[in-house]
Amino acid sequence: MNIFLVEDEHWALAELVELFRIYEAEHRIFAFGSGDEALAAAYVNTPDLVLTDITMPGVDGLELIKALIGVHPDLKAIVLSVHDQFTYAQQGMKLGVIDYLLKPVRKEVLYAAIDQTLLHITNDTKRKTERMHAAVAQMLLSSESPENEYTSTVTGSLYFAALLQTKVHITEVGEEDMLDGSIKSLFLTQLREQDIHCIDVGAKRKVLLAALDNEHLIAYCTSCLQTLYQQLTRSGIQVHMGYVVKQRGESLHSSYTSLNQMIEEQRKFGMSTFVTPDTRSVEAEIGEIWDRARLLQNFITQGEIQKGKESIHSMVYELKHHQLTLKQLMMFVSDLFYSLKYNLHASSKRGTRITALHEDIHVLQEFTTYDELSGWLTRKVFGLFGGQTPLDQKPKELVPILLNLIHSNYQHDLSLQQFAAEHHVSLGYLSRLFKTQTGHTFSDYLIRHRIEAAKTLLREGARITDVSRLVGYEDPKHFSHVFKRIVGAPPKTYAQRQKRKFTP
């Protein structure tokens, strides 16, 4: 906050400055020898709290307070006076003076009055900010939001509007108030704090609105936003960020809709993205990747599991190399599953329902890495083929079915011996075939799949005892032992490391 100290006696002002050094860490202190100086400075640095003497040459204390309230209606004031006169106190109360202190004032009395006033300002500002943010959020998200006390001001103003979208909850990036404060601090060189607003529009989305006096500040705001983007990406946080300029007379909802669409069209998959109004998205040429998709189908239908996995990994590697947008990736994956399902249905001579050929791929929006994509594709593809039960099954064709069983039921007790008996195949032969095709024994593959599922749950903040049960381990101690053997660290340590990754 900005605190003005106004006192015409030189030594008294010097003493006040010294007493207020304890507030310098969190507030900006300005000292003035006259009411005229303070009033002139208020047009450059708007005060939140003013502590002023009453009797001064020129503009006196009460006149100063009245004039400052005209500049900043929410101003809080405390007056100092050697006069214990009811008239002064009465005039001060009418102006909204929050306290009246008699000189000489004891240090502890002064500090108590200042602390109480600062707390009052903080609480009052928080309530007003929350009310404004709720109203502005409505204007952002709806074209039919009801008129409110901010509508005409916001619509008629020039704004720099930015959208910050992370792949984790905003609160995982940092404490909400601290994060907002850090964002605002980047813009304070040329903007006033009261003109900058950080508004949550979802658990993973935040809008920054900065009111601009003129268009020359757009370049400055763009530079500040780029600095924020660099800070977050250096911290290992995947973020998609972009901005538009809301012109005077343009609705906030219209600007936000354009901004949101711009980011959705151009944000990259598996990496951070900074989008400007001039950015143009160009789709990558991925025709050669379809050759790998055709090979993948052949490998899976022939029971060549290991080759199928390698084909998926190679395909994902090529996708990563081309730095696809999420939109293009989702289209590719959707077409891939359509093709796989169509050919699978055709080869099984079953009736094909077009509606059944499309795969729900919206889960891709939650992924942050190509490793997640690779694991998900592997499970879905093997689940797709493993879900089929051809009449003339060959032992080699049982491995996809077995993988699908693991991926779908890993939290339950699974028996390779029971599976072999149900499908009339030798346990030893099936065991050797599974290891040949996957590179792991049945039990090792099951354990590793459970641990991967556990890692996901731990990253999402689940308790270790719950994670243990959810992935198939009734004994949390045994789970922790297995987890440490596979990952190299106990579950608690792993979870703590993951949380630190998202803290700048």
Stockholm file with secondary structure:
# STOCKHOLM 1.0

chainA/1-504         MNIFLVEDEHWALAELVELFRIYEAEHRIFAFGSGDEALAAAYVNTPDLVLTDITMPGVDGLELIKALIGVHPDLKAIVLSVHDQFTYAQQGMKLGVIDYLLKPVRKEVLYAAIDQTLLHITNDTKRKTERMHAAVAQMLLSSESPENEYTSTVTGSLYFAALLQTKVHITEVGEEDMLDGSIKSLFLTQLREQDIHCIDVGAKRKVLLAALDNEHLIAYCTSCLQTLYQQLTRSGIQVHMGYVVKQRGESLHSSYTSLNQMIEEQRKFGMSTFVTPDTRSVEAEIGEIWDRARLLQNFITQGEIQKGKESIHSMVYELKHHQLTLKQLMMFVSDLFYSLKYNLHASSKRGTRITALHEDIHVLQEFTTYDELSGWLTRKVFGLFGGQTPLDQKPKELVPILLNLIHSNYQHDLSLQQFAAEHHVSLGYLSRLFKTQTGHTFSDYLIRHRIEAAKTLLREGARITDVSRLVGYEDPKHFSHVFKRIVGAPPKTYAQRQKRKFTP
#=GR chainA/1-504 SS CEEEEECSSHHHHHHHHHHGGGGTTTSEEEEESSHHHHHHHTTTSCCSEEEEESCCSSSCHHHHHHHHHHHCTTCEEEEEESCCCHHHHHHHHHHTEEEEEESSCCHHHHHHHHHHHHHHHHHHHHHHHHHHHHHHHHHHHCTTCCCCTTHHHHHTSEEEEEEEEESSCHHHHSCHHHHHHHHHHTTTTTSCGGGEEEEESSTTEEEEEEEESSTTHHHHHHHHHHHHHHHHHHTTCCEEEEEEEECTTCCHHHHHHHHHHHHHHHCBSSSCEEECTTCCCCCCCCTTHHHHHHHHHHHHHTTCHHHHHHHHHHHHHHHHHTTCBHHHHHHHHHHHHHHHHHHHHHHTTCCCCGGGGCCCCGGGGGCCSHHHHHHHHHHHHHHHHHTCCCTTCCGGGHHHHHHHHHHHHTTSCCCHHHHHHHTTCCHHHHHHHHHHHHSSCHHHHHHHHHHHHHHHHHHTTCCHHHHHHHTTCSCHHHHHHHHHHHHSSCHHHHHHHHHHHTCC
#=GC SS_cons         CEEEEECSSHHHHHHHHHHGGGGTTTSEEEEESSHHHHHHHTTTSCCSEEEEESCCSSSCHHHHHHHHHHHCTTCEEEEEESCCCHHHHHHHHHHTEEEEEESSCCHHHHHHHHHHHHHHHHHHHHHHHHHHHHHHHHHHHCTTCCCCTTHHHHHTSEEEEEEEEESSCHHHHSCHHHHHHHHHHTTTTTSCGGGEEEEESSTTEEEEEEEESSTTHHHHHHHHHHHHHHHHHHTTCCEEEEEEEECTTCCHHHHHHHHHHHHHHHCBSSSCEEECTTCCCCCCCCTTHHHHHHHHHHHHHTTCHHHHHHHHHHHHHHHHHTTCBHHHHHHHHHHHHHHHHHHHHHHTTCCCCGGGGCCCCGGGGGCCSHHHHHHHHHHHHHHHHHTCCCTTCCGGGHHHHHHHHHHHHTTSCCCHHHHHHHTTCCHHHHHHHHHHHHSSCHHHHHHHHHHHHHHHHHHTTCCHHHHHHHTTCSCHHHHHHHHHHHHSSCHHHHHHHHHHHTCC
//
